[in-house]
């Protein structure tokens, strides 16, 4: 995965264009030893989530040249985590996003991109 913040900001913009809400891209390198970037977004429905995951794979193929090596997708209740090596994408339902409040947990991270109001 590239260390390029511009590409990760483009990922945030892509999710916004795909109708994800409250997209936030965080640089967590200073406070996390196992990832460089967290991307957090809220999906609208299970159908929307399924479409986002498919579109993310296509986006990665276009922008990174291929789907990131060994992508892992784990879903717990209404939270889907997509592990792209150093970039972790968290897709939440609105209820789960409000419950887990990841932005508060990683409050020291630098915000690279945000549509959160």
C-alpha positions in Angstrom: 0.0 0.0 0.0 1.3 3.4 -0.9 2.3 5.9 1.8 0.8 8.6 -0.3 -1.7 10.6 1.7 -3.2 12.1 -1.5 -4.3 8.6 -2.6 -5.9 8.0 0.7 -7.7 11.3 0.5 -9.0 10.2 -2.9 -10.3 7.1 -1.2 -12.2 9.3 1.2 -13.6 11.3 -1.7 -14.5 8.1 -3.6 -16.6 6.9 -0.6 -18.3 10.3 -0.4 -19.1 10.0 -4.1 -20.5 6.5 -3.5 -23.0 8.1 -1.0 -21.2 7.0 2.2 -21.9 9.6 4.9 -19.6 11.3 7.4 -16.4 10.0 5.8 -13.2 10.6 7.8 -9.6 9.7 6.8 -7.2 9.6 9.7 -3.4 9.3 9.7 -2.8 7.1 12.7 0.9 6.4 12.2 1.9 8.3 15.4 -0.4 6.3 17.7 -0.8 2.9 15.9 1.8 0.3 15.3 -0.2 -1.9 12.9 -1.8 0.6 10.5 -1.0 4.0 8.9 -4.5 5.1 7.9 -8.1 4.6 9.2 -10.9 5.4 6.8 -14.3 5.6 8.6 -17.6 6.0 6.9 -21.3 5.3 7.5 -23.4 3.3 5.1 -27.1 3.7 4.5 -28.4 0.1 4.2 -27.1 -3.5 3.9 -27.5 -3.2 0.1 -25.5 0.0 0.1 -22.8 -1.7 2.2 -22.6 -4.6 -0.3 -22.3 -2.1 -3.2 -19.6 -0.1 -1.4 -17.5 -3.2 -0.9 -17.7 -4.2 -4.6 -17.0 -0.6 -5.6 -14.0 -0.4 -3.3 -12.4 -3.4 -4.9 -12.9 -1.9 -8.4 -11.6 1.5 -7.1 -8.5 -0.2 -5.7 -7.9 -2.0 -9.1 -8.0 1.3 -10.9 -6.1 3.6 -8.5 -3.6 1.2 -6.9 -3.2 -1.0 -10.0 -4.8 -4.0 -8.2 -6.9 -4.9 -5.3 -4.7 -4.6 -2.2 -2.8 -7.8 -1.4 -4.8 -10.1 1.0 -7.7 -7.9 1.6 -9.6 -9.1 4.7 -13.2 -8.3 5.3 -14.7 -9.0 8.7 -18.2 -8.0 9.7 -19.4 -7.8 13.3 -23.0 -6.8 13.6 -23.3 -3.5 11.7 -19.5 -2.8 11.4 -17.6 -4.1 8.4 -13.8 -3.8 8.6 -11.8 -4.0 5.3 -8.1 -4.6 6.0 -5.9 -3.3 3.1 -2.5 -3.9 4.9 -1.7 -0.4 6.2 -5.1 1.1 5.4 -8.0 0.0 7.5 -11.5 0.9 6.2 -14.3 0.9 8.8 -17.9 0.9 7.3 -20.5 1.4 10.0 -24.3 1.6 10.2 -25.3 4.8 11.9 -26.1 3.1 15.2 -22.8 1.3 15.4 -20.8 4.4 14.4 -22.4 6.3 17.2 -21.8 3.4 19.6 -18.1 2.7 18.9 -17.1 6.4 18.2 -13.7 5.4 16.7 -12.8 9.1 16.1 -12.8 9.7 19.8 -10.6 6.6 20.4 -8.1 7.9 17.8 -8.5 11.6 18.8 -4.8 12.3 18.4 -4.7 11.2 14.8 -4.3 13.8 12.1 -7.4 14.3 10.0 -6.5 14.0 6.3 -10.1 14.3 5.0 -13.5 14.7 6.5 -17.1 15.2 5.4 -18.3 14.8 9.0 -20.5 17.6 10.2 
